[in-house]
């Protein structure tokens, strides 16, 4: 799988790539590393949660169908624990189950398809280049510090 792009990440953003399919991990990791990203793989949602406790990630890309913690449960737990970085949910079931960003907690829901690599690369670049607002609680603390 080649990205077909000359884009290289300006600074190596760190991506957590979660999938219980080793072939999926290898293929996506190869493309993302070719673009200059640092990619840390996790074989399941439980492993991903442990990694997020120990390390900072700029983006999480997770598969939907995994066990024992599936992609939706992973996203829910990450958001509950204050993870405010972007998340991409990959699934072959997006259309069938009606999975959308507003119903999943993900920033992007991608349907697995023949165009997956191109779409994944496009969304990864977009999500990692957008300056993201901190959560409201962090903005409130910053305002409080500025007025003190």
Secondary structure, 3 states (H helix, E strand, C coil): CCCCCCCCCCCCCEEEEECCCHHHHHHHHHHHHHCCCEEEEECCHHHHHHHHHHCCCCEEEEECCCCCCCHHHHHHHHHHCCCCCEEEEEECCHHHHCCCHHHHCCCEEEECCCCHHHHHHHHHHHHHHCCCCCCHHHHHHHHHHHHC
